[in-house]
Amino acid sequence: MKHMHDKVNEDDSREDFVEADSAEELDMLLKNQIPSAVALKIVKPNLRATVRAFFKYIMTQRLAQKYSWTGASRQGGFKIAVQGSNIWRHLLSVLQHTGFRLATHHEISAHIKTVLHGVPDWDAGLDRNALMARKHSLFIRKSALSTGHPQYECAKSDNRALRAGLRRARDFSILFLINAGNVFFAIQAFKKAVVDTAVLNLPLVFISWFRIRN
């Protein structure tokens, strides 16, 4: 029973998560992420895959294309530098909760450069429907934010309300099963008590009946 209650509390502690699609959203996201929790979600068998999973977890492909390790762009111009940024510091904190805690800064930065260089291929493993759904979701969100309409926030609010309703329904079902089990055991205990009482009093009933007969 305790395990069931612990599971309910664990699920309730989860929050809705959407990767950042702008530098402002990214700053806010990083402020609200717990490194140990992020580590559990992004850790992979090797360091490069873990670094890639970290970037894909915190930002969209469109935003990632605006970053490079030093801020330089191969096409000329400038990008946002990861070196010395909050992203870099947060990644180091996350890696401390994985098996790569002893990786050197040189090793980590080398993988960051490779991962950012491969950003255009992030969607290579997605099927056409999944890719279209992701692009549609980003379009809706950016449209809502740019026009000042609250559709996106309303959608998030409705989604959270639905999730909360489902959690309450699930909790009620679990509590119902627990109470049903308690009632069942109570009935069984009552039956046993009745039977035991009858067995103990049977000799007395027999003696009383015998005396009445005589």
Helices and strands as residue ranges (DSSP letters): H 2-12, H 23-31, H 35-42, H 47-58, H 61-64, E 67-68, E 80-81, H 86-95, H 105-117, G 119-125, H 128-147, H 151-213
